[in-house]
Amino acid sequence: MLAAPVRHLPSVKDTLRAMESFLLSGGQRTARRNAWTAVLEDRRRARDRVEAQHVLEAVAGRASRAT
C-alpha cells in the first residue's frame, strides 16, 4: 500500500501575504509597509524618551541630595 503524499499547508503569515498581494497594488502594499515601519520607529523613539527621562530623573535626584 502506498502512503498518501504529504501536503504542505501555508502558514497564516503566508496566507495573509498572498491575500495582500492579490488585493492591493504594489504601491498600496509599499505604502502600508512604510506606514508600519514608521509606527515601529515611533514606538522605539517613545521607549528611548522614557528611558532618557528615567536617567535624567535619577541624575537630578542624586544631584539634589549631594547639595
Secondary structure in CASP SS format (residue, H / E / C, confidence):
PFRMAT SS
TARGET T0000
AUTHOR 0000-0000-0000
METHOD secondary structure of the structure
MODEL  1
M C 1.00
L C 1.00
A C 1.00
A C 1.00
P C 1.00
V C 1.00
R C 1.00
H C 1.00
L C 1.00
P C 1.00
S C 1.00
V H 1.00
K H 1.00
D H 1.00
T H 1.00
L H 1.00
R H 1.00
A H 1.00
M H 1.00
E H 1.00
S H 1.00
F H 1.00
L H 1.00
L C 1.00
S C 1.00
G H 1.00
G H 1.00
Q H 1.00
R H 1.00
T H 1.00
A H 1.00
R H 1.00
R H 1.00
N H 1.00
A H 1.00
W H 1.00
T H 1.00
A H 1.00
V H 1.00
L H 1.00
E H 1.00
D H 1.00
R H 1.00
R H 1.00
R H 1.00
A H 1.00
R H 1.00
D H 1.00
R H 1.00
V H 1.00
E H 1.00
A H 1.00
Q H 1.00
H H 1.00
V H 1.00
L H 1.00
E H 1.00
A H 1.00
V H 1.00
A H 1.00
G H 1.00
R H 1.00
A H 1.00
S H 1.00
R H 1.00
A H 1.00
T C 1.00
END
